[in-house]
Amino acid sequence: WKSLSDLYNAFPFVQKVNPDLESYVTKKTVDGLFKLIAEEERKIRENPIARISELLKKVFGAKKN
C-alpha cells in the first residue's frame, strides 16, 4: 500500500493520501465512535424516557447497599 500511495502522491494536482493505514483506520474508528456517542446523547436530550435506560441506570444509578 505504501509504495502505491507514494506513487499516486507523486502525481501533480491530486489530493494526497496518507500511506499510514493504521493511523487512517484508527482515526476513522474514533470518528465513528464519537458519531455514535453524539447520536445517543441527542436521543437522551430529546427523549426523557431514553434517560432511564439500563446503561444509564448503571452509570448514574443510585448506590447499592
C-alpha positions in Angstrom: 0.0 0.0 0.0 2.8 2.4 0.9 4.5 2.1 -2.4 1.3 2.5 -4.3 0.2 5.6 -2.3 3.7 7.1 -2.7 3.4 6.7 -6.5 0.0 8.2 -6.5 1.1 11.1 -4.3 3.9 11.9 -6.8 1.3 12.9 -9.5 0.7 16.7 -9.6 -2.7 18.1 -8.9 -4.0 15.1 -7.0 -5.3 15.1 -3.5 -2.5 13.5 -1.4 -3.3 10.3 0.5 -1.8 9.2 3.8 0.1 6.0 3.3 -0.2 5.1 7.1 -3.2 2.7 7.1 -3.0 2.1 10.9 -3.4 5.8 11.5 -6.2 6.1 9.0 -8.2 3.2 10.4 -7.7 4.4 14.0 -8.9 7.9 13.1 -11.9 6.6 11.2 -12.8 4.3 14.2 -12.6 7.1 16.7 -14.7 9.3 14.4 -17.3 6.6 14.2 -17.4 6.1 18.0 -17.8 9.8 18.5 -20.7 9.8 16.0 -22.4 7.0 17.9 -21.9 8.8 21.2 -23.4 12.0 19.7 -26.4 10.2 18.4 -27.1 8.6 21.8 -26.6 12.0 23.6 -29.1 13.6 21.2 -31.6 10.8 21.9 -31.1 11.3 25.7 -31.6 15.1 25.4 -34.7 14.9 23.2 -36.4 12.0 24.9 -36.7 11.9 28.7 -37.6 8.2 28.5 -34.2 7.4 27.0 -32.6 8.8 30.2 -33.7 5.7 32.1 -32.1 3.0 30.0 -30.3 0.1 31.8 -26.9 1.5 30.9 -27.7 4.9 32.3 -29.0 3.3 35.4 -25.7 1.5 35.8 -23.7 4.6 35.1 -25.7 7.2 37.1 -27.9 5.0 39.3 -28.2 5.0 43.0 -25.6 3.3 45.1 -26.3 -0.2 46.1 -26.2 -1.0 49.8 
